[in-house]
Amino acid sequence: MKLSLRLVSTILLSFMLLLVAGMIPVEARTCESPSTKFQGVCLNAKNCAGVCTGEGFTGGQCSSLKCYCTKTC
């Protein structure tokens, strides 16, 4: 009887560890691509994001005075 109680406890502990390990959040990667339709120097991220949305991306940001469109990979 002691052996079976120890075995059940070990199995239960292993199951709980596997369950907790499966709950670790995974961060999605963000891919960037230079905008093909944005013209001029990128100083306003809202303008960049608006143009990128029109190109089918989820957002955009200014980097090195250029507009880069972003989306989840």
PyMOL Python script that loads the backbone (N, CA, C, O; Angstrom):
from pymol import cmd

cmd.read_pdbstr("""\
ATOM      1  N   MET A   1       0.817  -1.184   0.000  1.00  0.00           N
ATOM      2  CA  MET A   1       0.000   0.000   0.000  1.00  0.00           C
ATOM      3  C   MET A   1       0.864   1.253   0.000  1.00  0.00           C
ATOM      4  O   MET A   1       0.532   2.231  -0.669  1.00  0.00           O
ATOM      5  N   LYS A   2       1.980   1.237   0.749  1.00  0.00           N
ATOM      6  CA  LYS A   2       2.858   2.396   0.775  1.00  0.00           C
ATOM      7  C   LYS A   2       3.474   2.641  -0.601  1.00  0.00           C
ATOM      8  O   LYS A   2       3.635   3.793  -1.005  1.00  0.00           O
ATOM      9  N   LEU A   3       3.808   1.613  -1.302  1.00  0.00           N
ATOM     10  CA  LEU A   3       4.406   1.746  -2.618  1.00  0.00           C
ATOM     11  C   LEU A   3       3.429   2.392  -3.587  1.00  0.00           C
ATOM     12  O   LEU A   3       3.826   3.260  -4.365  1.00  0.00           O
ATOM     13  N   SER A   4       2.182   1.998  -3.560  1.00  0.00           N
ATOM     14  CA  SER A   4       1.209   2.570  -4.478  1.00  0.00           C
ATOM     15  C   SER A   4       0.921   4.030  -4.137  1.00  0.00           C
ATOM     16  O   SER A   4       0.708   4.832  -5.046  1.00  0.00           O
ATOM     17  N   LEU A   5       0.910   4.396  -2.863  1.00  0.00           N
ATOM     18  CA  LEU A   5       0.707   5.789  -2.465  1.00  0.00           C
ATOM     19  C   LEU A   5       1.889   6.645  -2.924  1.00  0.00           C
ATOM     20  O   LEU A   5       1.697   7.773  -3.378  1.00  0.00           O
ATOM     21  N   ARG A   6       3.078   6.127  -2.811  1.00  0.00           N
ATOM     22  CA  ARG A   6       4.261   6.847  -3.272  1.00  0.00           C
ATOM     23  C   ARG A   6       4.233   7.004  -4.798  1.00  0.00           C
ATOM     24  O   ARG A   6       4.595   8.058  -5.322  1.00  0.00           O
ATOM     25  N   LEU A   7       3.806   5.964  -5.502  1.00  0.00           N
ATOM     26  CA  LEU A   7       3.711   6.005  -6.955  1.00  0.00           C
ATOM     27  C   LEU A   7       2.667   7.020  -7.411  1.00  0.00           C
ATOM     28  O   LEU A   7       2.911   7.783  -8.346  1.00  0.00           O
ATOM     29  N   VAL A   8       1.519   7.033  -6.768  1.00  0.00           N
ATOM     30  CA  VAL A   8       0.461   7.987  -7.102  1.00  0.00           C
ATOM     31  C   VAL A   8       0.936   9.409  -6.833  1.00  0.00           C
ATOM     32  O   VAL A   8       0.674  10.310  -7.629  1.00  0.00           O
ATOM     33  N   SER A   9       1.620   9.615  -5.735  1.00  0.00           N
ATOM     34  CA  SER A   9       2.140  10.949  -5.416  1.00  0.00           C
ATOM     35  C   SER A   9       3.150  11.408  -6.457  1.00  0.00           C
ATOM     36  O   SER A   9       3.130  12.571  -6.860  1.00  0.00           O
ATOM     37  N   THR A  10       4.019  10.530  -6.894  1.00  0.00           N
ATOM     38  CA  THR A  10       5.016  10.862  -7.905  1.00  0.00           C
ATOM     39  C   THR A  10       4.356  11.197  -9.235  1.00  0.00           C
ATOM     40  O   THR A  10       4.744  12.159  -9.899  1.00  0.00           O
ATOM     41  N   ILE A  11       3.377  10.421  -9.619  1.00  0.00           N
ATOM     42  CA  ILE A  11       2.663  10.664 -10.878  1.00  0.00           C
ATOM     43  C   ILE A  11       1.912  11.997 -10.812  1.00  0.00           C
ATOM     44  O   ILE A  11       1.922  12.762 -11.776  1.00  0.00           O
ATOM     45  N   LEU A  12       1.275  12.273  -9.698  1.00  0.00           N
ATOM     46  CA  LEU A  12       0.540  13.519  -9.521  1.00  0.00           C
ATOM     47  C   LEU A  12       1.483  14.721  -9.565  1.00  0.00           C
ATOM     48  O   LEU A  12       1.168  15.729 -10.198  1.00  0.00           O
ATOM     49  N   LEU A  13       2.612  14.629  -8.913  1.00  0.00           N
ATOM     50  CA  LEU A  13       3.592  15.711  -8.924  1.00  0.00           C
ATOM     51  C   LEU A  13       4.135  15.938 -10.331  1.00  0.00           C
ATOM     52  O   LEU A  13       4.292  17.081 -10.761  1.00  0.00           O
ATOM     53  N   SER A  14       4.422  14.850 -11.049  1.00  0.00           N
ATOM     54  CA  SER A  14       4.912  14.961 -12.423  1.00  0.00           C
ATOM     55  C   SER A  14       3.869  15.626 -13.316  1.00  0.00           C
ATOM     56  O   SER A  14       4.215  16.466 -14.146  1.00  0.00           O
ATOM     57  N   PHE A  15       2.626  15.269 -13.161  1.00  0.00           N
ATOM     58  CA  PHE A  15       1.545  15.851 -13.947  1.00  0.00           C
ATOM     59  C   PHE A  15       1.414  17.347 -13.664  1.00  0.00           C
ATOM     60  O   PHE A  15       1.234  18.144 -14.585  1.00  0.00           O
ATOM     61  N   MET A  16       1.504  17.722 -12.396  1.00  0.00           N
ATOM     62  CA  MET A  16       1.393  19.141 -12.033  1.00  0.00           C
ATOM     63  C   MET A  16       2.562  19.942 -12.612  1.00  0.00           C
ATOM     64  O   MET A  16       2.366  21.072 -13.059  1.00  0.00           O
ATOM     65  N   LEU A  17       3.763  19.382 -12.613  1.00  0.00           N
ATOM     66  CA  LEU A  17       4.918  20.074 -13.186  1.00  0.00           C
ATOM     67  C   LEU A  17       4.763  20.253 -14.690  1.00  0.00           C
ATOM     68  O   LEU A  17       5.101  21.308 -15.227  1.00  0.00           O
ATOM     69  N   LEU A  18       4.258  19.239 -15.368  1.00  0.00           N
ATOM     70  CA  LEU A  18       4.019  19.349 -16.805  1.00  0.00           C
ATOM     71  C   LEU A  18       2.938  20.386 -17.100  1.00  0.00           C
ATOM     72  O   LEU A  18       3.038  21.120 -18.083  1.00  0.00           O
ATOM     73  N   LEU A  19       1.931  20.451 -16.279  1.00  0.00           N
ATOM     74  CA  LEU A  19       0.852  21.411 -16.453  1.00  0.00           C
ATOM     75  C   LEU A  19       1.363  22.834 -16.288  1.00  0.00           C
ATOM     76  O   LEU A  19       1.015  23.716 -17.074  1.00  0.00           O
ATOM     77  N   VAL A  20       2.178  23.060 -15.279  1.00  0.00           N
ATOM     78  CA  VAL A  20       2.735  24.390 -15.039  1.00  0.00           C
ATOM     79  C   VAL A  20       3.703  24.764 -16.155  1.00  0.00           C
ATOM     80  O   VAL A  20       3.726  25.921 -16.574  1.00  0.00           O
ATOM     81  N   ALA A  21       4.493  23.831 -16.644  1.00  0.00           N
ATOM     82  CA  ALA A  21       5.442  24.113 -17.718  1.00  0.00           C
ATOM     83  C   ALA A  21       4.717  24.510 -18.996  1.00  0.00           C
ATOM     84  O   ALA A  21       5.258  25.284 -19.786  1.00  0.00           O
ATOM     85  N   GLY A  22       3.528  24.010 -19.219  1.00  0.00           N
ATOM     86  CA  GLY A  22       2.746  24.349 -20.399  1.00  0.00           C
ATOM     87  C   GLY A  22       2.113  25.719 -20.322  1.00  0.00           C
ATOM     88  O   GLY A  22       1.608  26.206 -21.333  1.00  0.00           O
ATOM     89  N   MET A  23       2.117  26.362 -19.169  1.00  0.00           N
ATOM     90  CA  MET A  23       1.490  27.662 -18.996  1.00  0.00           C
ATOM     91  C   MET A  23       2.451  28.830 -19.183  1.00  0.00           C
ATOM     92  O   MET A  23       2.062  29.980 -18.979  1.00  0.00           O
ATOM     93  N   ILE A  24       3.669  28.566 -19.558  1.00  0.00           N
ATOM     94  CA  ILE A  24       4.639  29.633 -19.748  1.00  0.00           C
ATOM     95  C   ILE A  24       4.254  30.400 -21.011  1.00  0.00           C
ATOM     96  O   ILE A  24       4.138  29.802 -22.081  1.00  0.00           O
ATOM     97  N   PRO A  25       4.054  31.724 -20.902  1.00  0.00           N
ATOM     98  CA  PRO A  25       3.644  32.492 -22.081  1.00  0.00           C
ATOM     99  C   PRO A  25       4.764  32.558 -23.118  1.00  0.00           C
ATOM    100  O   PRO A  25       5.944  32.654 -22.780  1.00  0.00           O
ATOM    101  N   VAL A  26       4.369  32.505 -24.365  1.00  0.00           N
ATOM    102  CA  VAL A  26       5.314  32.586 -25.458  1.00  0.00           C
ATOM    103  C   VAL A  26       5.116  33.927 -26.154  1.00  0.00           C
ATOM    104  O   VAL A  26       3.997  34.291 -26.513  1.00  0.00           O
ATOM    105  N   GLU A  27       6.195  34.646 -26.338  1.00  0.00           N
ATOM    106  CA  GLU A  27       6.112  35.958 -26.964  1.00  0.00           C
ATOM    107  C   GLU A  27       6.228  35.809 -28.479  1.00  0.00           C
ATOM    108  O   GLU A  27       7.138  35.153 -28.986  1.00  0.00           O
ATOM    109  N   ALA A  28       5.283  36.433 -29.193  1.00  0.00           N
ATOM    110  CA  ALA A  28       5.305  36.367 -30.647  1.00  0.00           C
ATOM    111  C   ALA A  28       6.396  37.274 -31.208  1.00  0.00           C
ATOM    112  O   ALA A  28       6.694  38.326 -30.642  1.00  0.00           O
ATOM    113  N   ARG A  29       6.980  36.861 -32.314  1.00  0.00           N
ATOM    114  CA  ARG A  29       7.992  37.676 -32.967  1.00  0.00           C
ATOM    115  C   ARG A  29       7.320  38.741 -33.818  1.00  0.00           C
ATOM    116  O   ARG A  29       6.229  38.522 -34.344  1.00  0.00           O
ATOM    117  N   THR A  30       7.956  39.878 -33.954  1.00  0.00           N
ATOM    118  CA  THR A  30       7.464  40.948 -34.799  1.00  0.00           C
ATOM    119  C   THR A  30       8.407  41.099 -35.984  1.00  0.00           C
ATOM    120  O   THR A  30       9.614  41.273 -35.816  1.00  0.00           O
ATOM    121  N   CYS A  31       7.844  41.031 -37.176  1.00  0.00           N
ATOM    122  CA  CYS A  31       8.635  41.190 -38.392  1.00  0.00           C
ATOM    123  C   CYS A  31       8.498  42.620 -38.898  1.00  0.00           C
ATOM    124  O   CYS A  31       7.435  43.228 -38.775  1.00  0.00           O
ATOM    125  N   GLU A  32       9.572  43.153 -39.466  1.00  0.00           N
ATOM    126  CA  GLU A  32       9.598  44.497 -40.014  1.00  0.00           C
ATOM    127  C   GLU A  32       9.932  44.453 -41.495  1.00  0.00           C
ATOM    128  O   GLU A  32      10.689  43.600 -41.958  1.00  0.00           O
ATOM    129  N   SER A  33       9.346  45.398 -42.227  1.00  0.00           N
ATOM    130  CA  SER A  33       9.637  45.540 -43.644  1.00  0.00           C
ATOM    131  C   SER A  33       9.537  47.015 -44.003  1.00  0.00           C
ATOM    132  O   SER A  33       8.612  47.687 -43.547  1.00  0.00           O
ATOM    133  N   PRO A  34      10.452  47.537 -44.800  1.00  0.00           N
ATOM    134  CA  PRO A  34      10.353  48.947 -45.179  1.00  0.00           C
ATOM    135  C   PRO A  34       9.061  49.208 -45.951  1.00  0.00           C
ATOM    136  O   PRO A  34       8.654  48.399 -46.785  1.00  0.00           O
ATOM    137  N   SER A  35       8.433  50.324 -45.671  1.00  0.00           N
ATOM    138  CA  SER A  35       7.207  50.696 -46.376  1.00  0.00           C
ATOM    139  C   SER A  35       7.521  51.005 -47.829  1.00  0.00           C
ATOM    140  O   SER A  35       8.538  51.626 -48.140  1.00  0.00           O
ATOM    141  N   THR A  36       6.637  50.564 -48.712  1.00  0.00           N
ATOM    142  CA  THR A  36       6.815  50.847 -50.138  1.00  0.00           C
ATOM    143  C   THR A  36       6.041  52.086 -50.564  1.00  0.00           C
ATOM    144  O   THR A  36       6.298  52.633 -51.637  1.00  0.00           O
ATOM    145  N   LYS A  37       5.094  52.541 -49.739  1.00  0.00           N
ATOM    146  CA  LYS A  37       4.245  53.666 -50.116  1.00  0.00           C
ATOM    147  C   LYS A  37       4.505  54.946 -49.319  1.00  0.00           C
ATOM    148  O   LYS A  37       4.040  56.017 -49.710  1.00  0.00           O
ATOM    149  N   PHE A  38       5.231  54.851 -48.221  1.00  0.00           N
ATOM    150  CA  PHE A  38       5.515  56.038 -47.416  1.00  0.00           C
ATOM    151  C   PHE A  38       6.547  56.894 -48.132  1.00  0.00           C
ATOM    152  O   PHE A  38       7.578  56.397 -48.585  1.00  0.00           O
ATOM    153  N   GLN A  39       6.257  58.196 -48.229  1.00  0.00           N
ATOM    154  CA  GLN A  39       7.186  59.097 -48.907  1.00  0.00           C
ATOM    155  C   GLN A  39       7.687  60.139 -47.931  1.00  0.00           C
ATOM    156  O   GLN A  39       6.945  60.596 -47.062  1.00  0.00           O
ATOM    157  N   GLY A  40       8.928  60.508 -48.074  1.00  0.00           N
ATOM    158  CA  GLY A  40       9.512  61.543 -47.236  1.00  0.00           C
ATOM    159  C   GLY A  40      10.210  60.971 -46.012  1.00  0.00           C
ATOM    160  O   GLY A  40      10.438  59.767 -45.889  1.00  0.00           O
ATOM    161  N   VAL A  41      10.539  61.896 -45.107  1.00  0.00           N
ATOM    162  CA  VAL A  41      11.230  61.541 -43.873  1.00  0.00           C
ATOM    163  C   VAL A  41      10.195  61.131 -42.830  1.00  0.00           C
ATOM    164  O   VAL A  41       9.185  61.813 -42.655  1.00  0.00           O
ATOM    165  N   CYS A  42      10.439  60.043 -42.152  1.00  0.00           N
ATOM    166  CA  CYS A  42       9.499  59.542 -41.147  1.00  0.00           C
ATOM    167  C   CYS A  42       9.801  60.182 -39.790  1.00  0.00           C
ATOM    168  O   CYS A  42      10.800  59.872 -39.142  1.00  0.00           O
ATOM    169  N   LEU A  43       8.911  61.076 -39.387  1.00  0.00           N
ATOM    170  CA  LEU A  43       9.044  61.729 -38.088  1.00  0.00           C
ATOM    171  C   LEU A  43       7.852  61.441 -37.179  1.00  0.00           C
ATOM    172  O   LEU A  43       7.939  61.631 -35.966  1.00  0.00           O
ATOM    173  N   ASN A  44       6.745  60.987 -37.753  1.00  0.00           N
ATOM    174  CA  ASN A  44       5.522  60.756 -37.004  1.00  0.00           C
ATOM    175  C   ASN A  44       5.101  59.290 -37.146  1.00  0.00           C
ATOM    176  O   ASN A  44       4.730  58.846 -38.232  1.00  0.00           O
ATOM    177  N   ALA A  45       5.163  58.559 -36.061  1.00  0.00           N
ATOM    178  CA  ALA A  45       4.844  57.128 -36.099  1.00  0.00           C
ATOM    179  C   ALA A  45       3.388  56.874 -36.464  1.00  0.00           C
ATOM    180  O   ALA A  45       3.077  55.832 -37.040  1.00  0.00           O
ATOM    181  N   LYS A  46       2.484  57.806 -36.142  1.00  0.00           N
ATOM    182  CA  LYS A  46       1.066  57.615 -36.487  1.00  0.00           C
ATOM    183  C   LYS A  46       0.879  57.628 -38.001  1.00  0.00           C
ATOM    184  O   LYS A  46       0.133  56.811 -38.541  1.00  0.00           O
ATOM    185  N   ASN A  47       1.543  58.541 -38.681  1.00  0.00           N
ATOM    186  CA  ASN A  47       1.447  58.579 -40.145  1.00  0.00           C
ATOM    187  C   ASN A  47       2.011  57.305 -40.754  1.00  0.00           C
ATOM    188  O   ASN A  47       1.430  56.734 -41.676  1.00  0.00           O
ATOM    189  N   CYS A  48       3.130  56.875 -40.239  1.00  0.00           N
ATOM    190  CA  CYS A  48       3.773  55.649 -40.717  1.00  0.00           C
ATOM    191  C   CYS A  48       2.842  54.451 -40.517  1.00  0.00           C
ATOM    192  O   CYS A  48       2.663  53.643 -41.428  1.00  0.00           O
ATOM    193  N   ALA A  49       2.257  54.338 -39.337  1.00  0.00           N
ATOM    194  CA  ALA A  49       1.359  53.218 -39.038  1.00  0.00           C
ATOM    195  C   ALA A  49       0.136  53.244 -39.949  1.00  0.00           C
ATOM    196  O   ALA A  49      -0.343  52.193 -40.377  1.00  0.00           O
ATOM    197  N   GLY A  50      -0.374  54.444 -40.248  1.00  0.00           N
ATOM    198  CA  GLY A  50      -1.532  54.550 -41.128  1.00  0.00           C
ATOM    199  C   GLY A  50      -1.227  54.070 -42.537  1.00  0.00           C
ATOM    200  O   GLY A  50      -2.028  53.358 -43.144  1.00  0.00           O
ATOM    201  N   VAL A  51      -0.072  54.458 -43.055  1.00  0.00           N
ATOM    202  CA  VAL A  51       0.327  54.013 -44.389  1.00  0.00           C
ATOM    203  C   VAL A  51       0.541  52.500 -44.394  1.00  0.00           C
ATOM    204  O   VAL A  51       0.132  51.818 -45.333  1.00  0.00           O
ATOM    205  N   CYS A  52       1.170  51.984 -43.365  1.00  0.00           N
ATOM    206  CA  CYS A  52       1.441  50.543 -43.283  1.00  0.00           C
ATOM    207  C   CYS A  52       0.149  49.732 -43.175  1.00  0.00           C
ATOM    208  O   CYS A  52       0.056  48.637 -43.730  1.00  0.00           O
ATOM    209  N   THR A  53      -0.836  50.260 -42.470  1.00  0.00           N
ATOM    210  CA  THR A  53      -2.124  49.574 -42.373  1.00  0.00           C
ATOM    211  C   THR A  53      -2.733  49.443 -43.769  1.00  0.00           C
ATOM    212  O   THR A  53      -3.321  48.415 -44.103  1.00  0.00           O
ATOM    213  N   GLY A  54      -2.589  50.483 -44.574  1.00  0.00           N
ATOM    214  CA  GLY A  54      -3.065  50.428 -45.955  1.00  0.00           C
ATOM    215  C   GLY A  54      -2.307  49.430 -46.812  1.00  0.00           C
ATOM    216  O   GLY A  54      -2.822  48.963 -47.828  1.00  0.00           O
ATOM    217  N   GLU A  55      -1.103  49.106 -46.413  1.00  0.00           N
ATOM    218  CA  GLU A  55      -0.298  48.121 -47.136  1.00  0.00           C
ATOM    219  C   GLU A  55      -0.558  46.693 -46.651  1.00  0.00           C
ATOM    220  O   GLU A  55       0.037  45.747 -47.166  1.00  0.00           O
ATOM    221  N   GLY A  56      -1.439  46.535 -45.666  1.00  0.00           N
ATOM    222  CA  GLY A  56      -1.771  45.196 -45.170  1.00  0.00           C
ATOM    223  C   GLY A  56      -1.026  44.775 -43.926  1.00  0.00           C
ATOM    224  O   GLY A  56      -1.118  43.615 -43.523  1.00  0.00           O
ATOM    225  N   PHE A  57      -0.292  45.676 -43.305  1.00  0.00           N
ATOM    226  CA  PHE A  57       0.426  45.371 -42.075  1.00  0.00           C
ATOM    227  C   PHE A  57      -0.430  45.778 -40.876  1.00  0.00           C
ATOM    228  O   PHE A  57      -1.466  46.423 -41.036  1.00  0.00           O
ATOM    229  N   THR A  58       0.006  45.402 -39.685  1.00  0.00           N
ATOM    230  CA  THR A  58      -0.752  45.733 -38.470  1.00  0.00           C
ATOM    231  C   THR A  58      -0.298  47.029 -37.832  1.00  0.00           C
ATOM    232  O   THR A  58      -0.992  47.554 -36.961  1.00  0.00           O
ATOM    233  N   GLY A  59       0.846  47.563 -38.238  1.00  0.00           N
ATOM    234  CA  GLY A  59       1.340  48.807 -37.668  1.00  0.00           C
ATOM    235  C   GLY A  59       2.616  49.243 -38.345  1.00  0.00           C
ATOM    236  O   GLY A  59       3.068  48.631 -39.313  1.00  0.00           O
ATOM    237  N   GLY A  60       3.194  50.316 -37.819  1.00  0.00           N
ATOM    238  CA  GLY A  60       4.433  50.813 -38.375  1.00  0.00           C
ATOM    239  C   GLY A  60       5.149  51.692 -37.367  1.00  0.00           C
ATOM    240  O   GLY A  60       4.546  52.174 -36.409  1.00  0.00           O
ATOM    241  N   GLN A  61       6.435  51.898 -37.588  1.00  0.00           N
ATOM    242  CA  GLN A  61       7.219  52.737 -36.695  1.00  0.00           C
ATOM    243  C   GLN A  61       8.360  53.378 -37.475  1.00  0.00           C
ATOM    244  O   GLN A  61       8.844  52.833 -38.467  1.00  0.00           O
ATOM    245  N   CYS A  62       8.774  54.548 -37.000  1.00  0.00           N
ATOM    246  CA  CYS A  62       9.891  55.257 -37.621  1.00  0.00           C
ATOM    247  C   CYS A  62      11.198  54.752 -37.027  1.00  0.00           C
ATOM    248  O   CYS A  62      11.323  54.587 -35.813  1.00  0.00           O
ATOM    249  N   SER A  63      12.160  54.512 -37.894  1.00  0.00           N
ATOM    250  CA  SER A  63      13.484  54.107 -37.461  1.00  0.00           C
ATOM    251  C   SER A  63      14.490  54.645 -38.471  1.00  0.00           C
ATOM    252  O   SER A  63      14.384  54.361 -39.665  1.00  0.00           O
ATOM    253  N   SER A  64      15.452  55.407 -38.010  1.00  0.00           N
ATOM    254  CA  SER A  64      16.467  56.016 -38.879  1.00  0.00           C
ATOM    255  C   SER A  64      15.821  56.868 -39.965  1.00  0.00           C
ATOM    256  O   SER A  64      16.268  56.881 -41.111  1.00  0.00           O
ATOM    257  N   LEU A  65      14.749  57.587 -39.580  1.00  0.00           N
ATOM    258  CA  LEU A  65      14.018  58.499 -40.463  1.00  0.00           C
ATOM    259  C   LEU A  65      13.312  57.791 -41.616  1.00  0.00           C
ATOM    260  O   LEU A  65      12.912  58.434 -42.587  1.00  0.00           O
ATOM    261  N   LYS A  66      13.157  56.475 -41.515  1.00  0.00           N
ATOM    262  CA  LYS A  66      12.437  55.692 -42.518  1.00  0.00           C
ATOM    263  C   LYS A  66      11.250  55.007 -41.843  1.00  0.00           C
ATOM    264  O   LYS A  66      11.273  54.739 -40.642  1.00  0.00           O
ATOM    265  N   CYS A  67      10.224  54.732 -42.627  1.00  0.00           N
ATOM    266  CA  CYS A  67       9.023  54.061 -42.116  1.00  0.00           C
ATOM    267  C   CYS A  67       9.155  52.557 -42.322  1.00  0.00           C
ATOM    268  O   CYS A  67       9.357  52.084 -43.441  1.00  0.00           O
ATOM    269  N   TYR A  68       9.038  51.817 -41.228  1.00  0.00           N
ATOM    270  CA  TYR A  68       9.076  50.356 -41.283  1.00  0.00           C
ATOM    271  C   TYR A  68       7.734  49.800 -40.833  1.00  0.00           C
ATOM    272  O   TYR A  68       7.248  50.125 -39.750  1.00  0.00           O
ATOM    273  N   CYS A  69       7.145  48.965 -41.666  1.00  0.00           N
ATOM    274  CA  CYS A  69       5.867  48.335 -41.355  1.00  0.00           C
ATOM    275  C   CYS A  69       6.116  47.097 -40.504  1.00  0.00           C
ATOM    276  O   CYS A  69       7.118  46.401 -40.671  1.00  0.00           O
ATOM    277  N   THR A  70       5.181  46.832 -39.582  1.00  0.00           N
ATOM    278  CA  THR A  70       5.341  45.703 -38.659  1.00  0.00           C
ATOM    279  C   THR A  70       4.123  44.798 -38.709  1.00  0.00           C
ATOM    280  O   THR A  70       3.010  45.234 -39.006  1.00  0.00           O
ATOM    281  N   LYS A  71       4.358  43.531 -38.413  1.00  0.00           N
ATOM    282  CA  LYS A  71       3.295  42.537 -38.267  1.00  0.00           C
ATOM    283  C   LYS A  71       3.837  41.357 -37.469  1.00  0.00           C
ATOM    284  O   LYS A  71       5.049  41.165 -37.370  1.00  0.00           O
ATOM    285  N   THR A  72       2.948  40.589 -36.915  1.00  0.00           N
ATOM    286  CA  THR A  72       3.345  39.395 -36.171  1.00  0.00           C
ATOM    287  C   THR A  72       3.706  38.304 -37.153  1.00  0.00           C
ATOM    288  O   THR A  72       2.946  38.020 -38.079  1.00  0.00           O
ATOM    289  N   CYS A  73       4.869  37.686 -36.956  1.00  0.00           N
ATOM    290  CA  CYS A  73       5.335  36.622 -37.861  1.00  0.00           C
ATOM    291  C   CYS A  73       4.616  35.320 -37.576  1.00  0.00           C
ATOM    292  O   CYS A  73       4.876  34.314 -38.237  1.00  0.00           O
TER     293      CYS A  73
END
""", "prot")
cmd.dss("prot")
cmd.show_as("cartoon", "prot")
cmd.util.cbc("prot")
cmd.orient("prot")
